Amino acid sequence: MFKHAPAFSGFAVHDTAIARAFYGGTLGLNVTEEHGMLHLHVTGGRPVLVYPRPDHVPATYTVLNFPVPDVDAAVEALAARGVETLKYEGMNLDARGIMRGQGPTIAWFADPAGNVLSVIEST
C-alpha cells in the first residue's frame, strides 16, 4: 500500500523560531519554512518536518541521528557552539559523554525544545 509513498519523519518543538535558529544557525542545516512549519534539509533523504506544538513534551528517545565519520570531532564542534552532550547514568560514557564499545560510537545532545539528537559514527 505505501511501498512507493515518499515518507518523511517529523517531530514537534514549542517554538519554531528558536528551532530555526538552532538547526540553521547552530547546526548549520539548510532550513526552510512553510505554513508555520520547518523543513530540515538533510543529506540523503527527504526533509524532516519540525512543527509547532505549544504544549510540546520532548520524547524520551532519540528523534534524529546525524551519521558522522568522527564522533569526537563532532562533539568538539558542538561544544564550540555551546551545545553540551547529554550524560546518562548507568551507561558506559566517557567524560565527554561519548559511548564506545557497545555498538557504534555515539553521543547525544538536545535541541532547545529538549528533543534528543545524536551524532553516531558511520563506518
matplotlib code that plots the C-alpha trace (Angstrom):
import matplotlib.pyplot as plt

x = [0.0, 2.7, 5.6, 6.1, 4.9, 7.7, 7.5, 9.2, 9.8, 8.8, 8.8, 7.4, 9.0, 7.5, 8.8, 9.8, 11.8, 14.1, 14.2, 15.1, 18.0, 19.3, 19.0, 20.0, 22.5, 24.0, 23.9, 24.3, 21.4, 19.5, 16.1, 13.1, 9.7, 6.2, 2.8, 4.5, 6.4, 10.1, 11.8, 15.3, 17.1, 19.4, 21.7, 20.5, 16.8, 13.6, 13.3, 12.5, 9.4, 9.5, 6.1, 5.0, 3.2, 2.7, 2.2, 5.2, 6.8, 10.1, 10.3, 12.3, 14.2, 16.4, 14.3, 17.1, 20.6, 23.4, 25.9, 29.4, 32.8, 34.3, 32.1, 35.0, 35.3, 31.5, 31.3, 34.2, 32.3, 29.1, 30.9, 32.4, 28.9, 27.7, 26.0, 26.7, 26.3, 23.8, 25.2, 23.0, 23.5, 24.4, 25.7, 29.3, 30.1, 33.5, 34.0, 32.8, 29.5, 30.6, 29.6, 32.1, 32.3, 28.6, 27.7, 28.6, 30.3, 27.6, 26.9, 23.6, 22.6, 19.3, 17.7, 16.3, 12.9, 14.5, 14.3, 17.2, 19.5, 22.7, 25.9, 26.7, 29.8, 29.3, 31.5]
y = [0.0, 2.5, 0.9, 3.9, 6.7, 9.2, 9.0, 11.6, 12.0, 14.8, 15.9, 18.8, 21.8, 24.5, 27.4, 27.2, 30.5, 29.1, 25.8, 27.5, 29.4, 26.2, 23.9, 26.5, 28.6, 26.3, 23.0, 24.6, 22.8, 24.3, 25.1, 26.3, 27.3, 26.7, 27.1, 27.8, 24.5, 24.0, 21.6, 20.4, 19.6, 16.7, 14.9, 11.7, 11.9, 13.8, 16.8, 16.3, 18.2, 20.3, 21.5, 23.8, 22.4, 24.9, 22.1, 20.1, 17.5, 16.1, 12.4, 10.2, 8.7, 10.0, 11.7, 12.5, 10.9, 12.6, 10.0, 11.4, 10.0, 11.1, 11.5, 13.1, 15.8, 16.3, 16.6, 19.2, 21.2, 21.1, 22.2, 25.1, 26.2, 25.9, 22.5, 20.1, 16.3, 14.5, 12.2, 9.3, 7.4, 3.8, 4.0, 3.4, 7.1, 8.8, 12.2, 13.9, 11.9, 9.6, 5.9, 3.5, -0.3, -1.0, -0.8, 2.3, 5.2, 7.7, 10.9, 12.5, 16.1, 18.1, 20.9, 23.9, 22.1, 19.1, 16.7, 14.2, 14.1, 12.1, 12.1, 8.5, 7.2, 6.0, 3.3]
z = [0.0, 0.9, -0.9, -3.2, -0.8, -0.2, 3.6, 5.8, 9.5, 11.9, 15.4, 17.5, 19.2, 21.4, 19.3, 15.6, 15.6, 18.3, 16.5, 13.2, 14.9, 16.5, 13.4, 10.9, 12.9, 15.5, 13.5, 10.1, 8.4, 5.5, 7.0, 5.1, 6.5, 5.0, 6.7, 10.1, 9.9, 9.4, 6.9, 7.8, 4.6, 5.5, 3.1, 1.6, 2.1, 2.3, 4.6, 8.3, 9.4, 12.5, 13.6, 16.4, 19.4, 22.3, 24.9, 23.5, 25.7, 24.4, 23.5, 25.8, 22.9, 20.1, 17.4, 14.9, 14.3, 12.4, 11.0, 11.1, 10.3, 13.7, 16.8, 18.8, 16.2, 16.1, 19.9, 19.8, 17.1, 19.1, 22.3, 20.4, 19.5, 23.1, 22.8, 25.6, 25.3, 27.4, 30.1, 31.0, 34.3, 34.1, 30.5, 29.5, 28.6, 28.7, 30.3, 27.2, 27.0, 24.2, 24.4, 22.9, 22.6, 22.8, 19.2, 17.1, 18.8, 19.7, 21.7, 22.5, 22.8, 22.9, 20.9, 22.8, 23.0, 24.8, 21.8, 21.9, 18.9, 18.3, 16.4, 15.5, 13.9, 10.4, 9.0]

ax = plt.figure().add_subplot(projection="3d")
ax.plot(x, y, z, "-o")
ax.set_aspect("equal")
plt.show()
